[in-house]
Amino acid sequence: MKIKKQKELFLSCNVAGFAHYEGCIVFSELQIGTKLHLVREDENAYDHDAVAIFYGDTHIGYVPSAKNEQLATMLDLGHENLFEVYVQQLDSTAHPEQQVHVGIFVKAKEEA
């Protein structure tokens, strides 16, 4: 019997720019498993593949530029509902760029 997966890990990374955005304001609210969401920033002046990471309405940083090209392409093609993002690791003693680690998952296709 084959077990059907509900989601598959697509990308695991630290939140880039965490110290430069509002991450420190909400850090104490984050827990392992906290759901986050992605926002594609195709007009970002610094990275044309920019994908921002939000906790509610709070911008906490970005998917690192070295890892965002495929994800940006998928979002550009309208597949934003295909992904779920969760906090995987927190370390308040680490450098701010390494304090929050996230997992970006691809959701399984829903049965009709």
N, C-alpha and C positions, 0 to 999 in steps of 0.2 A: 504494500500500500504506500503510495507516494503522498507525503505530507505537503500540502500547499502552503507556500510562504505568503505572508501578508505584505511583506516589504523586504527589500534587499538593500544593503549598504552600497551607495553609489560613490560617496566621497567622505573622507574623514579628515578634518583639518582644524587648526587653531583659527580663532577669529582675528583677522588682520585689522590693525588700526584700533583695537579695543581701547587703548589709552587716549585716542584722539576724538572719540565720539562719546556717547552717553553711557557706555558700559559700566563705568564705575558707579554711576547713580543707581543702577538696578542690580549690581553684582550680588548684593545680599538677598535679593529675591530669587535668584537663579538656583536651581537644584539639578542634580542628575535627572535627566528625563524631561526637563522643562521644554515645552514645544516653542519653537521659534518659527519665523517665516522669512522667505527670500523676496527681495524686490530687485528686479533688473534695472540697472541704471545705464541704458545704452548711450546717454549723452554725457557720461562722466568724462571730464576733461583729462583725467590722469590715466584712465584705463577703459578702453572701449568695450571690454568684456566684463565690466564691473557688475558684481552681484552683492547687494547689501544684505546684511542680516539684521533682523529686527526682533525685539521682544515686545510684543504688543505694538505700541506706537513709538517705541524707543529704538533708535538706530544705535546698535552696539558695535558695528564694524562691518567687515567684508569677508567674503570668501577670498583667500589669498590669490593674487593675480597669476601666480604660477600654476594654479589649479582650477581656474574658473572658465576657461575657453569652452569646453564641452557643455558645461552647465549653462553658460550664457546662450549658446546656440539652441539648446533645448527650450529655454525660456523664451527666446526670440520666436521660436516656432509655435508658441502657444501652449506649451506643456507645463505651465506653472502648477497645475493641480496634480501633477504626477509625483511631486516631491513633498517629503515631510522632513523637517529639521528638528533635531533634539540636542540638548546639552548632553555630552558624553562624559566630560571631565571638567572639574573646577579645581583651581589651585591658587588661593589668595596670596601665597608666598612667592609665586613665580613672577617673572618679568611680565608686565601687562600684555604683551603680545602672545603670551603662552598661558594666560590665566583661564581662558575658556576654550575648550575643545568641543567641536560639534560633529555630529554625524548627519549626513544628508542621505536620505533613503528614497529609493524609487518604490512607489506603491504598486502592488499587484493589480492587474487589470480586473475590474469588477465583472462578475458574471451577469449576463443579461437575463 
